[in-house]
Amino acid sequence: MGQNPFSSSKRAPTVKVVLLWWGFWSLLVILGLALGQWQWQRAAEKEAYLAALAAAPTLVSPQEAPPEGATLILEGRYQADETRFLDNRTHDGELGVAALTPLRGDDGRLWLIERGFMPTGVSREAPSVATPEGRVTLKGQWQQDGKRAPLFGANQEGLRLQRIQLDAWKDLGGFAQAGWLHLEEGPGLLKPWWEPSVLPPSRHLGYAVQWWGLAAAALVVLLLGGRRMRLARQPVQVSTPVSERAPERVPEYAPEDIDACGQQETKP
């Protein structure tokens, strides 16, 4: 006998396939919701951070640790011989370094001053920079020495540093505070280039909406696919084509029965 055209040619999904389907898409939904919530929290943190920067005070040679973003006014003398250079910086499309020079305050304490950008191009020769002599008054924005990603390889190559680490000046006896001043006004200022590396809160909110949108799309796929698999696993009622049905039997009458019926109908 040939295949019944009204029967399904596809096999119903197994229990394992159904479980894998629900598990995979459920995981995507949960992941999208979690990442969206994380970006939402990051937006709130960035708003608080920017508000703290805007409200940061102006301090003159503070004795205690300045808050992040505070404006500091320092007086002292540059330690020109201890200048180092923060390597691989870019500014206005130019490759260069940032000059880092310690400042010995009038009270004897030591501060690290990030003086600005110097273009060097691709040259790997030791940079040099002119440094003012005598007593100077400096003003700039304070950045705390916070946690950063691990550095692989040596941090210092000659006078170049891959990132700012205060132990590069450990022979000077330690700094007044754990951090450095980004110079904005005063002698020895080069090209200001540093800005807080902060994504705006709106960017994080956009990321949150994207993750939640992906979670919603995954939920739709999960429900639609689950419904199709549920229907595929239900028993199918197979209909028999009309052409294959047995013909109905027509009652047969004997000749004498037909004659009897005819005589009854003709009687007056």
C-alpha positions, 0 to 999 in steps of 0.5 A: 500500500502507498503512503497515506498523503494525509499522515505527517511525514515529520517525526515528533520531537523527542523529550530530549529535544524539547528540554534542550529547546526550552533550556537554551532559549530560557537561558538566553532570556535570563541572560538578556534580562540580567545584562540589561539590569547590569547596564541599568545599574551602570547608568545609575553609577555613572550618573552618581560619579559625574555628579560627584565630579561636578560637586568636587571641592577645590583644595589647597595642598590637602593633608587628607586624601582628596576626593576623585575629581577635586581641584587641587592647588599645589605649590613647590618645585619640580623634580625635573630629573625624575620625569617619566613618560606615559607611553602610547598616548594619542591626541588629535590624531597624533601619537606621543607620550604624557610627561609625568614630573614629581613636585616637591611641595613647600612642606616637603611632601611629594606629588605626581604631576601629569603635565600633558601630551607631547607628540613623538610619532613612532620614534622610540628614542627617549623623550625629553621635555623642558621643565621650569625651575624654581617655585611654581604654583599649579592647578589641576584635577585630581585622579585617585590611583584606583584598581586597574586590569593586570599588566602583562610584561614590564611596566617600565622601559627606560623612561617610558611607562605603560601605565602610571604606577607610583612605585616607579618613583619609589626611590623618592620616599613615597608620595603624599597621596595615592594619585596624581594631578592632571595639570590644567594651569601653571608653569610646565603645562603641555597640551592638556589631553586627559578626560575621565574615561566615562561612558555617558549614562545614556549609552548604558541605558541604550545598552540596557534597552538592547539587552531587554529587547533581545530577551523579549525576542528570545522569549517570543521564539521560545513560546512559539517554538514550544507551542509547535513542538507541543502540537507535533507531539500530540497524536494525529487523527489520520483521515481515510480518503473518500476514494478508499472507503468501502462502497455502501451496499444497496439493498437487493430485492428478489423479483417476486418481492418487486411483483408483490409490491407492484400488485399492491400499488395497482389494487383499487 
